[in-house]
Amino acid sequence: PLFIILMLCGNFLEILKQSNPDIKMIVMLGEVGGVEEYQVVDAILSGKITKPIVALCTGTCADLFPYEVQFGHAGALANAKAETAAAKNAALSAAGAHVPSSFNDFKRMIATVYQGLVANRVIIPRPDFAPPPVPVDYAWAHKLGLIRKPANMVCSASDDRGDEVKYGGEPLSAIIGRGAGVGGAICRLWFRRAVPEYFEKYVELILAVVADHGPCVSGAHNTIIAARAGKDLVSSVASGLLTIGPRFGGAIDGAAELFSDAYDRGESARGFVDRMRKENKLILGIGHKVKSLENPDKRVQALRDFVSRHFESSPILDFATEVESVTVRKRSNLILNVDGCIGSSFVDLMRQCGAFSQEEANQYVKMGCLNGLFVVGRSMGLVGHFLDQNRLSQPLYRHPTDDVSFLELAEVRAHISPL
């Protein structure tokens, strides 16, 4: 700093820092009451202070009152004539300090002394610099749209800002108002677009068809065992859902990809079956452990009936049906199962409803949306099994030992193929 301004009361000499070479002038502001300013007077007269000093003691108006007046928050009061502001200012001026006639002239006196020092090259002014900008309040700037915060998450499925939640851009009240139901909510949340009414109804039919298939299948079995072990609903249902995969319920997407890819490549049903056999690959969507030509799956028939009534065309499902006609010649249970029927028909649905391009339809299949239908639908059945076991107060399950084949070490080795 080139000069220092002090607006203090107390021991001025401890603060003035006469010895600091960077201080070229001193500005002092005192007040009525006390005698500390006289220490500065003595320091000037004795030569302890040699730098120009602009000084003023405030409170000169106290002389205008016929009684004692306290000033400021500290209650400054002149207890003797020497402690009045006027007496201190006179003493400072007589000692050689630059004392303005009033507080209004204080800044002009400072400027005059400073400019004299500059003219005599005692003070060499430094170039002004731009002060650092004061950061604006984040909330205020964000509200005005001046800034934006990088998003930690992006979402286009739903939006709960505003008066009501929106599913895929459509207000929930509008979805309910047009009677869309669960199918409409799913289509908006998953596909983010308007689809024909029969599209939504087919989604609901799929959910009903896959909701349950008895207590013996993997998912229900796990949920029942967990429920009987005293686990809560969420844990029991999760136990069942975790069994979903290529061998149970999770083959819908794979079947959709297989059948649509073969159809798009122009393969015949026979050629497709032969190729899969040569590649030693299972045809997902074909085969059932219980159902067969002699014991047809009513769920598949319900899906086919809906397709025939509402779809303009169903080339992928037709191709899958041709594949079935080839596979059942080997065994009657190699029928088009629920996974295969849903997978192939849903590709037809997306491609011909007018809401999706073929590329978009393929992309949704690859993302797993068809297996998602099985997860949502089967969750209803798993919840049912959990409630059923608790309603019936079923005890902890232990599998009977007479239903387990216990193998000796030699038998284990006989069952393991050499590497």
WORA-V100603 format. One record per residue. RES is the residue in three letters. PHI is phi in radians with two decimals (* if undefined). D_LAST is the distance of its C-alpha to the last C-alpha in Angstrom with 2 decimals. Layout:
BEGIN
res={RES	RES}
phi={PHI	PHI}
d_last={D_LAST	D_LAST}
END
This chain:
BEGIN
res={PRO	LEU	PHE	ILE	ILE	LEU	MET	LEU	CYS	GLY	ASN	PHE	LEU	GLU	ILE	LEU	LYS	GLN	SER	ASN	PRO	ASP	ILE	LYS	MET	ILE	VAL	MET	LEU	GLY	GLU	VAL	GLY	GLY	VAL	GLU	GLU	TYR	GLN	VAL	VAL	ASP	ALA	ILE	LEU	SER	GLY	LYS	ILE	THR	LYS	PRO	ILE	VAL	ALA	LEU	CYS	THR	GLY	THR	CYS	ALA	ASP	LEU	PHE	PRO	TYR	GLU	VAL	GLN	PHE	GLY	HIS	ALA	GLY	ALA	LEU	ALA	ASN	ALA	LYS	ALA	GLU	THR	ALA	ALA	ALA	LYS	ASN	ALA	ALA	LEU	SER	ALA	ALA	GLY	ALA	HIS	VAL	PRO	SER	SER	PHE	ASN	ASP	PHE	LYS	ARG	MET	ILE	ALA	THR	VAL	TYR	GLN	GLY	LEU	VAL	ALA	ASN	ARG	VAL	ILE	ILE	PRO	ARG	PRO	ASP	PHE	ALA	PRO	PRO	PRO	VAL	PRO	VAL	ASP	TYR	ALA	TRP	ALA	HIS	LYS	LEU	GLY	LEU	ILE	ARG	LYS	PRO	ALA	ASN	MET	VAL	CYS	SER	ALA	SER	ASP	ASP	ARG	GLY	ASP	GLU	VAL	LYS	TYR	GLY	GLY	GLU	PRO	LEU	SER	ALA	ILE	ILE	GLY	ARG	GLY	ALA	GLY	VAL	GLY	GLY	ALA	ILE	CYS	ARG	LEU	TRP	PHE	ARG	ARG	ALA	VAL	PRO	GLU	TYR	PHE	GLU	LYS	TYR	VAL	GLU	LEU	ILE	LEU	ALA	VAL	VAL	ALA	ASP	HIS	GLY	PRO	CYS	VAL	SER	GLY	ALA	HIS	ASN	THR	ILE	ILE	ALA	ALA	ARG	ALA	GLY	LYS	ASP	LEU	VAL	SER	SER	VAL	ALA	SER	GLY	LEU	LEU	THR	ILE	GLY	PRO	ARG	PHE	GLY	GLY	ALA	ILE	ASP	GLY	ALA	ALA	GLU	LEU	PHE	SER	ASP	ALA	TYR	ASP	ARG	GLY	GLU	SER	ALA	ARG	GLY	PHE	VAL	ASP	ARG	MET	ARG	LYS	GLU	ASN	LYS	LEU	ILE	LEU	GLY	ILE	GLY	HIS	LYS	VAL	LYS	SER	LEU	GLU	ASN	PRO	ASP	LYS	ARG	VAL	GLN	ALA	LEU	ARG	ASP	PHE	VAL	SER	ARG	HIS	PHE	GLU	SER	SER	PRO	ILE	LEU	ASP	PHE	ALA	THR	GLU	VAL	GLU	SER	VAL	THR	VAL	ARG	LYS	ARG	SER	ASN	LEU	ILE	LEU	ASN	VAL	ASP	GLY	CYS	ILE	GLY	SER	SER	PHE	VAL	ASP	LEU	MET	ARG	GLN	CYS	GLY	ALA	PHE	SER	GLN	GLU	GLU	ALA	ASN	GLN	TYR	VAL	LYS	MET	GLY	CYS	LEU	ASN	GLY	LEU	PHE	VAL	VAL	GLY	ARG	SER	MET	GLY	LEU	VAL	GLY	HIS	PHE	LEU	ASP	GLN	ASN	ARG	LEU	SER	GLN	PRO	LEU	TYR	ARG	HIS	PRO	THR	ASP	ASP	VAL	SER	PHE	LEU	GLU	LEU	ALA	GLU	VAL	ARG	ALA	HIS	ILE	SER	PRO	LEU}
phi={*	-1.59	-2.69	-2.22	-1.91	-2.03	-2.08	-2.40	-2.11	2.09	-1.47	-1.13	-1.14	-1.28	-1.93	-1.15	0.94	-1.01	-1.37	-1.25	-1.20	-1.38	-1.63	-1.79	-2.63	-2.18	-2.12	-2.19	-2.17	-1.86	-2.66	-1.13	1.62	1.40	-2.24	-1.06	-1.05	-1.22	-1.10	-1.19	-1.03	-1.11	-1.16	-1.21	-1.17	-1.52	1.57	-1.20	-1.98	-2.00	-1.47	-0.97	-2.30	-1.76	-2.32	-2.73	-1.85	-1.50	1.86	-1.12	-1.22	-1.08	-1.15	-1.42	-1.62	-1.38	-2.41	-1.24	-2.22	-1.63	-2.08	1.27	-1.21	-1.58	1.20	-1.07	-2.57	-1.50	-1.60	-2.62	-1.06	-1.17	-1.57	-1.28	-1.10	-1.11	-1.15	-1.14	-1.09	-1.13	-1.16	-1.11	-1.13	-1.16	-1.37	2.03	-1.31	-1.50	-2.04	-1.28	-1.30	-2.71	-1.14	-1.11	-1.58	-1.04	-1.21	-1.20	-1.14	-1.05	-1.14	-1.13	-1.14	-1.07	-1.12	-1.12	-1.15	-1.16	-1.09	-1.54	1.08	-1.31	-1.95	-1.82	-1.05	-1.64	-1.07	-1.15	-2.22	-1.25	-1.14	-1.10	-1.14	-1.43	-1.02	-1.38	-1.11	-1.07	-1.08	-1.17	-1.14	-1.16	-1.12	-1.41	1.38	-1.36	-2.39	-2.44	-1.64	-1.00	-1.29	-1.46	-2.66	-2.07	-2.64	-2.17	-1.32	-2.61	-2.63	-1.74	-1.36	1.54	-1.28	-2.67	-1.25	-2.05	-1.81	0.97	1.58	-1.85	-1.01	-1.03	-1.09	-1.22	-1.10	-1.19	-1.08	-1.63	1.20	-1.24	1.27	-1.09	-1.05	-1.16	-1.11	-1.10	-1.09	-1.23	-1.23	-1.51	-1.87	0.98	-2.78	-1.39	-2.25	-1.05	-1.05	-1.17	-1.08	-1.10	-1.16	-1.18	-1.04	-1.15	-1.12	-1.06	-1.05	-1.19	-1.17	-1.69	-0.99	-2.80	-2.54	1.56	-1.46	-1.60	-1.34	-0.95	-1.07	-1.12	-1.02	-1.11	-1.08	-1.11	-1.10	-1.14	-1.09	-1.26	-1.51	1.53	-1.29	-1.32	-1.06	-1.09	-1.12	-1.16	-1.15	-1.07	-1.03	-1.23	-1.12	-1.22	-1.46	-1.18	-3.01	-1.01	-1.64	-2.56	1.30	-1.73	-1.75	-1.13	-1.08	-1.09	-1.12	-1.06	-1.15	-1.06	-1.18	-1.19	-1.14	-1.12	-1.12	-1.11	-1.46	1.37	-1.25	-1.45	-1.04	-1.10	-1.12	-1.12	-1.10	-1.11	-1.13	-1.11	-1.18	-1.12	-1.46	0.99	-2.03	-1.30	-1.62	-1.08	1.68	-2.07	1.86	-2.62	-1.28	-2.02	-1.41	-2.79	-1.05	-1.37	-2.25	-1.14	-1.46	-1.12	-1.15	-1.12	-1.13	-1.11	-1.15	-1.10	-1.10	-1.11	-1.05	-1.14	-1.48	-2.06	-1.48	-1.18	-2.72	-2.58	-1.12	-1.25	-1.12	-1.09	-1.12	-1.08	-1.17	-1.13	-1.08	-1.03	-1.11	-1.43	-1.24	-1.22	-1.19	-1.47	-2.54	-1.27	-1.60	-1.47	-1.60	-1.25	-1.55	-1.04	-1.02	-1.14	-1.19	-1.13	-1.03	-1.21	-1.23	-1.25	-1.10	-1.01	-1.06	-1.18	-1.29	-1.89	-1.41	1.60	-1.71	-2.29	-1.42	-1.09	-1.11	-1.13	-1.05	-1.11	-1.14	-1.14	-1.11	-1.15	-1.30	1.72	-1.16	-1.26	-1.09	-1.06	-1.08	-1.16	-1.08	-1.12	-1.13	-1.19	-1.01	-1.08	-1.18	-1.14	-1.06	-1.04	-1.16	-1.07	-1.11	-1.10	-1.13	-1.28	-1.11	-1.53	0.90	-1.31	-1.40	-0.99	-1.52	-2.32	-1.21	-1.16	-1.19	-1.29	-1.81	-2.10	-1.60	-1.59	-1.74	-1.38	-1.00	-1.10	-1.20	-1.09	-1.10	-1.21	-1.53	-1.70	-1.30	-1.13	-1.27}
d_last={85.65	89.07	90.94	90.30	91.63	92.17	93.02	93.30	95.61	95.66	96.05	96.19	96.49	93.08	91.52	93.50	91.70	94.57	92.69	89.74	90.34	88.38	90.85	93.87	95.70	95.74	96.18	97.26	97.83	99.71	101.44	104.52	104.84	104.04	105.11	101.84	102.91	105.83	103.37	102.39	106.11	106.66	103.59	104.94	108.41	107.10	104.81	101.52	100.64	101.48	99.22	100.65	100.24	100.69	101.51	102.64	103.20	102.91	105.17	108.48	109.31	109.83	113.36	114.24	113.81	116.76	114.36	111.28	108.04	104.47	101.96	98.19	95.52	96.68	100.26	101.83	105.53	108.37	110.15	112.61	113.99	111.97	108.79	109.57	107.56	110.71	111.70	108.27	108.16	111.66	110.69	107.52	109.52	112.23	109.67	108.36	105.41	105.12	105.93	106.01	108.73	106.29	102.63	102.80	103.73	100.98	98.43	101.13	102.19	98.60	98.31	101.65	100.79	97.33	98.70	101.33	98.67	96.76	99.96	100.59	96.96	96.35	93.50	91.33	89.68	85.98	84.51	83.47	79.77	78.05	77.05	73.40	72.98	72.75	69.49	70.17	69.09	65.59	66.34	69.59	68.11	65.17	67.62	69.65	66.60	67.15	63.66	60.29	57.49	53.99	52.08	49.20	48.09	48.80	49.17	50.38	49.32	52.26	55.32	57.27	60.09	63.50	64.98	61.86	58.15	57.00	53.82	52.84	56.45	58.09	60.07	58.81	62.27	62.07	58.73	60.18	63.47	62.06	60.16	56.72	54.99	51.37	50.29	52.80	51.78	48.09	48.95	51.17	48.76	45.65	47.18	50.47	52.56	54.79	53.25	54.97	55.70	53.46	50.51	51.15	51.60	48.28	46.56	48.31	47.31	43.63	43.98	45.59	43.03	39.99	41.82	40.26	38.42	38.97	37.68	34.38	32.51	30.32	32.96	35.82	33.81	32.95	36.55	37.97	35.93	36.91	40.52	40.66	39.39	42.52	41.08	43.44	43.46	41.78	38.90	38.43	38.54	36.18	33.67	33.86	33.81	30.61	28.73	29.75	26.96	25.33	24.97	28.43	31.51	30.06	29.49	33.14	32.84	29.72	31.51	34.60	32.83	31.07	34.26	36.65	34.60	34.33	38.04	39.10	37.34	39.23	36.33	37.23	35.64	34.16	32.89	31.28	29.49	28.32	27.05	25.07	23.55	22.61	21.08	19.16	21.07	22.98	26.73	27.84	31.16	30.58	29.98	31.14	30.20	33.87	36.01	36.37	39.06	40.77	40.48	40.87	40.32	43.83	42.62	41.43	44.75	46.67	44.96	45.61	49.22	49.78	48.35	50.60	53.65	53.26	51.05	52.76	49.62	45.93	44.11	40.63	41.01	42.39	39.37	37.03	39.22	38.83	35.03	35.47	37.60	34.75	31.97	34.14	34.52	30.99	31.43	34.49	32.71	31.25	34.42	35.25	34.76	36.65	34.25	34.52	38.26	38.97	36.82	38.33	41.85	41.95	41.18	44.11	46.21	45.77	46.28	49.40	51.24	52.75	51.57	48.37	47.55	44.42	42.92	43.78	42.36	39.02	39.08	39.70	36.79	34.48	35.99	34.97	38.43	37.45	34.93	37.83	39.92	37.43	37.38	41.20	41.66	39.12	40.57	43.74	42.01	40.14	43.49	44.90	42.33	42.98	46.71	46.36	44.52	47.13	49.98	48.81	48.34	44.91	43.60	40.29	37.45	35.28	32.80	33.73	31.48	32.04	30.15	26.94	24.45	23.67	20.59	20.58	17.77	17.02	17.03	14.67	12.04	12.92	12.44	8.89	6.42	3.80	0.00}
END
